[in-house]
């Protein structure tokens, strides 16, 4: 019967490990979702910045074209 406390301790340890893994999985899922949202937002803002930069280059080129006439 001296092995019974060892088995009980091992089962308690496995249950604790299972609970911690489930919580970690939940946290990682939230982190993944947040990272995806940040990446999407960054891509959108980068696209807008590129569009504005291109429009500025076009406006400058048109203005230089008007000055040359």
HELIX and SHEET records of a PDB file:
HELIX    1   1 UNK A    4  UNK A   68  1                                  65    
END                                                                             
